[in-house]
Amino acid sequence: MDFKDTAEEAAFREEVKGWLAANVPTEGELSGLDYIGRAKLWQKRKYDAGWACIRWPKEHGGRDASAIDQVIWNQEESKFNTPDSIFAIGHGMCAPTMMTWATDEQNKRYLPKLASGEEVWCQLFSEPAGGSDLAALRTRAEKDGDDWVINGQKIWTSGAHYSDYGVLVVRTDPTVPKHQGLTYFFLDMKSPGIEIKPIKQISGGSNFNEVYFTDVRIPDAQRLGAVGQGWQVSLTTLMNERASIGGGGGGVGFDSVYKLATRVKLGGKPAIENDQVRANLANWYCQESGLKYTGYRSMTALSRGEIPGPENSIGKLVGAPKQQDMASFALDLLETSGAIWDPELSEAAGMFQATYMSSPGLRIAGGTDEIMANIIAERVLGLPQDMRADKGIPFNEVPTSSS
């Protein structure tokens, strides 16, 4: 494992630092804009200067940069107070799917506007009755001439309320086993028959939504892959989703909990002197260090032109529970003041409270803990697959609670 940049990487890092220092928007430039406007302003500025989606081909709005260049860019950008992004799903999940499965004409039309921030995309996968089993979806599509007519419901769709386009997987044949009867599309989110209902979260936000489809028409030309090949196309999206989500990012980290433990009292003494506090901190330090150095191992592989190994799979499985545990522990250290969630009154501007409320979702989004553990068990460790009672059974014959 090599922790140092090569000469070329060091030169690229300096170029990135210089551009960011000169171009990150000031508060004055962002004044009066909501979070969507702020995100679009920053994305367009990067795009105009050639710094948006730098790994993408130039014809799609990128600069044909290497994977390690993207890592360096992400590292340096994270050091600046830039507007929150609303493009993670579009850039990290939808775009790779389009590049793999869409036509050249479609990519020329949609990808540059996605890279520039002019258009926002969402991902319409999860359903109320499906849980973590994407292949159990029930939203259906029926062919009508050159169009498909969609009816059903999706849920937990992040950003649907401000998205221009979305990717969608539906059931087109219920008479075959569930993984075989799916088809994948992309669609205009302003299409007639789409109803979007934001879901109020415990954190107070409404970042994701229920989306209802009533006789929504999608041209067959907007199908990705063959009819019935939706599962294979979906895997392209899912693999990129898990790589994008990783360990969750942001929120409470070891340093913030450690500093809190040095400031607050426990039994009349600094909390950091308590044996149990120190044991917990030591455990989280080891976890965070393991994730960091595992990331460095992947970076080293990328720097050498190699493909990172399966170690990336553990990032989300370890990182999301760790963040939840640390946030809960921080609120315990704060005792009664931990119940106060006010940026002007709370410790660390309410970061611990915000992370505590949002962290359970990190253990669900992009695959639950259980799903991730199964993936690692089966695909990394080579253990036998879970038993599946519905294996090989036509989807319309699978027993349900109402049958």
C-alpha positions as CSV (number, residue, x, y, z in Angstrom):
1,M,0.0,0.0,0.0
2,D,1.4,3.4,-1.0
3,F,0.2,6.5,0.8
4,K,2.0,9.0,-1.4
5,D,0.9,10.6,-4.6
6,T,2.9,10.0,-7.7
7,A,4.5,13.1,-9.3
8,E,1.6,13.3,-11.8
9,E,-1.0,12.8,-9.0
10,A,0.7,15.5,-6.9
11,A,0.6,18.0,-9.8
12,F,-3.0,17.2,-10.4
13,R,-3.8,17.7,-6.7
14,E,-2.2,21.1,-6.8
15,E,-4.2,22.1,-9.9
16,V,-7.4,21.0,-8.2
17,K,-6.5,22.9,-5.0
18,G,-5.8,26.1,-6.9
19,W,-9.0,26.0,-8.9
20,L,-11.2,25.3,-5.8
21,A,-9.6,28.1,-3.8
22,A,-10.4,30.5,-6.5
23,N,-13.9,29.3,-7.5
24,V,-15.9,27.9,-4.5
25,P,-18.9,30.2,-4.3
26,T,-19.0,32.7,-1.5
27,E,-22.0,33.2,0.8
28,G,-22.7,36.4,-1.1
29,E,-23.0,34.5,-4.4
30,L,-25.3,32.0,-2.8
31,S,-27.5,34.5,-1.0
32,G,-31.1,34.2,-1.9
33,L,-30.8,30.7,-3.4
34,D,-32.5,27.6,-2.0
35,Y,-30.4,24.4,-1.7
36,I,-31.4,23.3,-5.2
37,G,-30.3,26.7,-6.7
38,R,-27.1,26.5,-4.7
39,A,-26.3,23.0,-5.9
40,K,-27.0,23.9,-9.6
41,L,-24.9,27.0,-9.4
42,W,-21.9,25.1,-8.1
43,Q,-22.4,22.2,-10.5
44,K,-22.6,24.5,-13.5
45,R,-19.5,26.3,-12.5
46,K,-17.6,23.1,-12.3
47,Y,-19.0,22.0,-15.6
48,D,-18.0,25.2,-17.4
49,A,-14.4,24.8,-16.2
50,G,-14.2,21.1,-17.0
51,W,-14.3,19.8,-13.5
52,A,-17.7,18.1,-13.5
53,C,-18.0,14.3,-13.6
54,I,-14.3,14.2,-14.5
55,R,-14.2,10.4,-15.1
56,W,-16.9,10.6,-17.8
57,P,-15.9,10.8,-21.5
58,K,-15.5,14.3,-22.8
59,E,-18.4,13.9,-25.2
60,H,-20.7,13.3,-22.2
61,G,-19.5,16.3,-20.2
62,G,-16.4,14.9,-18.4
63,R,-12.7,15.0,-19.1
64,D,-11.7,11.4,-19.4
65,A,-9.9,11.5,-16.1
66,S,-8.7,8.4,-14.3
67,A,-10.3,6.8,-11.2
68,I,-7.5,8.1,-9.0
69,D,-8.0,11.6,-10.3
70,Q,-11.6,11.4,-9.3
71,V,-10.5,10.3,-5.8
72,I,-8.1,13.2,-5.5
73,W,-10.8,15.7,-6.7
74,N,-13.3,14.3,-4.1
75,Q,-10.7,14.6,-1.3
76,E,-9.9,18.2,-2.1
77,E,-13.4,19.3,-2.7
78,S,-14.5,17.9,0.7
79,K,-12.1,20.3,2.4
80,F,-14.2,23.3,1.2
81,N,-17.6,24.4,2.3
82,T,-19.4,23.8,-1.0
83,P,-23.2,23.6,-1.6
84,D,-24.8,20.2,-0.8
85,S,-25.2,18.2,-4.0
86,I,-28.5,16.9,-5.3
87,F,-26.8,15.0,-8.2
88,A,-25.4,11.9,-6.4
89,I,-28.1,9.6,-7.7
90,G,-28.0,11.0,-11.2
91,H,-24.2,11.1,-11.5
92,G,-23.4,8.0,-9.5
93,M,-26.2,5.6,-10.4
94,C,-28.3,6.7,-13.4
95,A,-25.5,8.0,-15.6
96,P,-23.4,4.7,-15.5
97,T,-26.6,2.8,-16.3
98,M,-27.3,5.1,-19.3
99,M,-23.7,4.8,-20.5
100,T,-23.9,1.0,-20.4
101,W,-27.4,0.5,-21.9
102,A,-28.7,3.7,-23.7
103,T,-28.1,4.6,-27.3
104,D,-25.4,7.0,-28.4
105,E,-28.0,9.6,-29.3
106,Q,-29.7,9.3,-25.9
107,N,-26.4,9.7,-24.1
108,K,-25.5,12.8,-26.2
109,R,-28.9,14.3,-25.3
110,Y,-29.1,13.5,-21.6
111,L,-25.6,13.1,-20.1
112,P,-24.2,16.6,-20.7
113,K,-27.2,18.2,-19.1
114,L,-26.9,15.8,-16.2
115,A,-23.2,16.7,-15.8
116,S,-23.9,20.4,-15.9
117,G,-26.7,20.3,-13.3
118,E,-29.3,21.5,-15.8
119,E,-31.3,18.4,-15.2
120,V,-31.7,16.2,-12.1
121,W,-32.4,12.5,-12.1
122,C,-33.9,10.1,-9.5
123,Q,-34.1,6.3,-9.1
124,L,-37.5,4.6,-9.0
125,F,-36.9,1.1,-7.5
126,S,-38.3,0.4,-4.0
127,E,-41.9,-0.5,-3.5
128,P,-44.1,-0.8,-0.3
129,A,-44.6,-4.6,-0.6
130,G,-41.1,-5.4,-1.8
131,G,-39.0,-4.5,1.2
132,S,-35.3,-5.1,0.3
133,D,-36.3,-7.6,-2.4
134,L,-36.2,-5.4,-5.5
135,A,-37.2,-8.4,-7.7
136,A,-40.5,-8.6,-5.8
137,L,-41.8,-5.3,-7.3
138,R,-45.4,-5.1,-8.5
139,T,-45.5,-1.9,-10.6
140,R,-46.6,-3.2,-14.0
141,A,-46.1,-2.1,-17.6
142,E,-48.3,-3.2,-20.5
143,K,-47.4,-2.6,-24.2
144,D,-49.7,-0.4,-26.2
145,G,-48.5,0.4,-29.7
146,D,-45.1,2.2,-29.4
147,D,-45.7,3.0,-25.8
148,W,-45.8,1.2,-22.4
149,V,-48.5,2.0,-19.9
150,I,-47.3,2.1,-16.3
151,N,-49.5,1.6,-13.2
152,G,-48.3,1.1,-9.6
153,Q,-46.4,2.8,-6.8
154,K,-42.7,3.4,-5.8
155,I,-41.5,4.6,-2.4
156,W,-38.5,6.1,-0.7
157,T,-37.6,7.8,-4.0
158,S,-35.0,10.4,-3.0
159,G,-35.3,13.7,-4.9
160,A,-38.3,12.8,-6.9
161,H,-40.0,16.1,-6.1
162,Y,-37.3,18.1,-7.8
163,S,-36.1,15.7,-10.5
164,D,-36.6,16.1,-14.2
165,Y,-36.0,12.5,-15.2
166,G,-35.8,9.1,-13.5
167,V,-34.9,5.5,-14.1
168,L,-37.6,2.9,-13.5
169,V,-37.8,-0.9,-13.3
170,V,-41.3,-2.5,-13.7
171,R,-42.9,-5.9,-14.2
172,T,-43.8,-6.7,-17.8
173,D,-44.4,-10.5,-17.4
174,P,-45.8,-12.0,-14.2
175,T,-45.9,-15.5,-15.6
176,V,-42.2,-16.1,-15.2
177,P,-39.9,-16.2,-12.1
178,K,-39.6,-12.8,-10.5
179,H,-36.1,-11.9,-11.8
180,Q,-37.0,-12.7,-15.4
181,G,-40.1,-10.6,-15.9
182,L,-38.7,-7.1,-15.3
183,T,-38.0,-4.4,-17.8
184,Y,-36.1,-1.1,-17.3
185,F,-37.0,2.4,-18.6
186,F,-36.0,6.0,-18.1
187,L,-38.8,8.7,-18.1
188,D,-39.7,12.3,-17.8
189,M,-40.8,13.0,-14.2
190,K,-43.3,15.6,-15.5
191,S,-45.2,12.9,-17.5
192,P,-49.0,12.9,-17.1
193,G,-50.2,10.4,-14.5
194,I,-47.2,10.8,-12.1
195,E,-48.1,11.9,-8.6
196,I,-45.4,12.7,-6.1
197,K,-46.0,12.8,-2.3
198,P,-43.1,13.8,0.0
199,I,-42.6,11.7,3.1
200,K,-42.0,13.6,6.3
201,Q,-39.0,12.1,8.1
202,I,-38.3,12.0,11.8
203,S,-35.4,14.4,11.1
204,G,-37.9,17.0,10.0
205,G,-36.9,16.9,6.4
206,S,-38.7,15.5,3.4
207,N,-36.0,14.2,1.1
208,F,-37.8,11.2,-0.3
209,N,-41.2,10.5,-1.6
210,E,-44.0,8.1,-2.6
211,V,-44.5,8.2,-6.4
212,Y,-47.7,6.9,-7.9
213,F,-48.2,5.9,-11.6
214,T,-51.6,6.0,-13.1
215,D,-51.7,5.1,-16.9
216,V,-48.3,6.8,-17.4
217,R,-47.1,6.4,-21.0
218,I,-43.4,5.8,-21.7
219,P,-42.2,5.4,-25.3
220,D,-40.6,2.0,-26.1
221,A,-37.6,4.0,-27.3
222,Q,-36.9,4.8,-23.7
223,R,-36.4,1.2,-22.7
224,L,-32.9,0.2,-21.5
225,G,-32.0,-3.3,-22.4
226,A,-34.4,-5.9,-23.9
227,V,-37.9,-6.6,-22.6
228,G,-37.4,-9.0,-19.6
229,Q,-33.8,-7.9,-19.1
230,G,-34.6,-5.4,-16.4
231,W,-32.8,-7.3,-13.6
232,Q,-29.5,-7.3,-15.5
233,V,-29.9,-3.5,-16.1
234,S,-30.8,-3.0,-12.5
235,L,-27.6,-4.7,-11.3
236,T,-25.6,-2.0,-13.2
237,T,-27.5,0.6,-11.2
238,L,-27.2,-1.3,-7.8
239,M,-23.5,-1.9,-8.1
240,N,-22.9,1.8,-8.7
241,E,-25.3,2.7,-5.9
242,R,-23.4,0.8,-3.3
243,A,-20.1,2.3,-4.5
244,S,-21.6,5.8,-4.3
245,I,-23.1,5.3,-0.8
246,G,-20.0,3.6,0.7
247,G,-19.8,4.3,4.4
248,G,-22.4,7.0,4.4
249,G,-20.0,10.0,4.7
250,G,-20.6,13.2,6.6
251,G,-22.2,13.3,10.1
252,V,-20.5,12.2,13.3
253,G,-17.0,10.9,13.1
254,F,-14.5,9.7,15.7
255,D,-12.8,13.1,16.1
256,S,-16.1,14.8,17.0
257,V,-17.0,12.2,19.6
258,Y,-13.5,12.2,21.1
259,K,-13.5,16.0,21.4
260,L,-16.9,15.9,23.1
261,A,-15.7,13.3,25.6
262,T,-12.8,15.7,26.6
263,R,-15.3,18.6,27.2
264,V,-18.2,17.0,29.1
265,K,-18.2,15.7,32.7
266,L,-19.2,12.2,33.8
267,G,-19.4,11.6,37.5
268,G,-17.7,14.9,38.2
269,K,-14.7,14.1,36.0
270,P,-14.0,14.5,32.3
271,A,-15.8,11.8,30.4
272,I,-12.6,10.8,28.7
273,E,-11.3,9.4,32.0
274,N,-14.1,6.9,32.2
275,D,-13.0,3.3,31.3
276,Q,-16.2,2.5,29.4
277,V,-16.0,5.7,27.4
278,R,-12.4,5.0,26.5
279,A,-13.2,1.4,25.5
280,N,-16.0,2.7,23.2
281,L,-13.7,5.3,21.6
282,A,-11.0,2.7,21.1
283,N,-13.4,0.4,19.3
284,W,-14.7,3.2,17.0
285,Y,-11.1,4.4,16.3
286,C,-10.2,0.9,15.1
287,Q,-13.3,0.7,12.9
288,E,-12.7,4.1,11.4
289,S,-9.0,3.4,10.8
290,G,-9.9,0.1,9.2
291,L,-12.3,1.8,6.8
292,K,-9.8,4.5,6.0
293,Y,-6.9,2.2,5.2
294,T,-9.2,-0.1,3.3
295,G,-10.1,2.9,1.2
296,Y,-6.3,3.6,0.8
297,R,-5.9,0.1,-0.5
298,S,-8.5,0.7,-3.1
299,M,-6.9,4.0,-4.0
300,T,-3.5,2.3,-4.4
301,A,-5.1,-0.3,-6.8
302,L,-6.8,2.5,-8.8
303,S,-3.5,4.4,-9.0
304,R,-1.8,1.4,-10.5
305,G,-4.6,0.9,-13.0
306,E,-5.9,-2.1,-11.2
307,I,-9.5,-2.9,-10.2
308,P,-10.2,-2.8,-6.5
309,G,-11.1,-6.0,-4.8
310,P,-14.2,-7.0,-2.8
311,E,-13.0,-5.1,0.2
312,N,-15.2,-2.1,-0.9
313,S,-18.3,-4.2,0.1
314,I,-17.6,-3.7,3.8
315,G,-17.7,0.1,3.8
316,K,-21.4,0.5,4.2
317,L,-21.9,-2.5,6.4
318,V,-19.4,-1.2,9.0
319,G,-19.7,2.6,8.4
320,A,-23.4,3.1,8.8
321,P,-23.9,1.2,12.2
322,K,-20.7,2.9,13.5
323,Q,-22.1,6.4,12.7
324,Q,-25.4,5.5,14.4
325,D,-23.7,4.1,17.5
326,M,-21.4,7.2,17.9
327,A,-24.3,9.6,17.5
328,S,-26.3,7.7,20.2
329,F,-23.3,7.7,22.5
330,A,-22.7,11.4,22.0
331,L,-26.3,12.1,23.1
332,D,-25.8,10.0,26.2
333,L,-22.8,12.0,27.1
334,L,-24.7,15.2,26.7
335,E,-27.4,13.9,29.1
336,T,-30.5,16.1,29.2
337,S,-29.0,18.7,26.9
338,G,-28.9,16.1,24.2
339,A,-32.6,16.4,23.8
340,I,-32.2,20.0,22.6
341,W,-31.9,20.2,18.8
342,D,-31.2,23.8,17.8
343,P,-28.3,24.9,15.7
344,E,-27.8,27.9,17.9
345,L,-28.1,26.1,21.3
346,S,-27.0,22.5,20.7
347,E,-23.4,21.2,20.9
348,A,-21.7,21.2,17.5
349,A,-24.7,23.1,16.0
350,G,-27.0,20.1,16.4
351,M,-24.8,17.7,14.4
352,F,-25.1,14.8,16.9
353,Q,-28.9,15.1,17.0
354,A,-29.2,15.3,13.2
355,T,-27.0,12.3,12.7
356,Y,-28.9,10.3,15.4
357,M,-32.2,11.0,13.5
358,S,-30.8,10.3,10.0
359,S,-28.4,7.4,10.7
360,P,-31.0,4.6,10.8
361,G,-31.8,5.4,7.2
362,L,-28.1,4.8,6.2
363,R,-28.6,1.2,7.3
364,I,-31.4,0.8,4.9
365,A,-30.6,2.9,1.8
366,G,-28.8,1.0,-0.9
367,G,-29.3,-2.3,0.8
368,T,-30.0,-3.2,4.4
369,D,-27.3,-4.5,6.8
370,E,-28.7,-7.9,6.2
371,I,-28.6,-7.6,2.4
372,M,-25.0,-6.4,2.6
373,A,-24.0,-9.2,4.9
374,N,-25.5,-11.7,2.5
375,I,-23.7,-10.2,-0.4
376,I,-20.4,-10.4,1.4
377,A,-21.1,-13.9,2.6
378,E,-22.1,-15.2,-0.9
379,R,-19.9,-13.2,-3.3
380,V,-16.8,-12.6,-1.2
381,L,-16.6,-15.5,1.2
382,G,-18.2,-18.0,-1.2
383,L,-20.8,-19.3,1.4
384,P,-24.0,-21.0,0.2
385,Q,-26.9,-18.8,-0.9
386,D,-29.9,-18.2,1.4
387,M,-32.9,-20.5,1.0
388,R,-35.5,-19.0,-1.4
389,A,-39.0,-20.4,-1.2
390,D,-40.0,-18.6,-4.4
391,K,-37.0,-19.7,-6.5
392,G,-38.1,-20.8,-10.0
393,I,-41.8,-20.1,-9.3
394,P,-43.8,-17.8,-11.7
395,F,-44.3,-14.5,-10.0
396,N,-48.1,-14.6,-10.2
397,E,-48.0,-18.0,-8.4
398,V,-45.9,-16.8,-5.4
399,P,-48.1,-17.0,-2.3
400,T,-48.8,-13.7,-0.6
401,S,-50.5,-12.7,2.7
402,S,-53.7,-12.1,0.8
403,S,-53.7,-15.4,-1.1
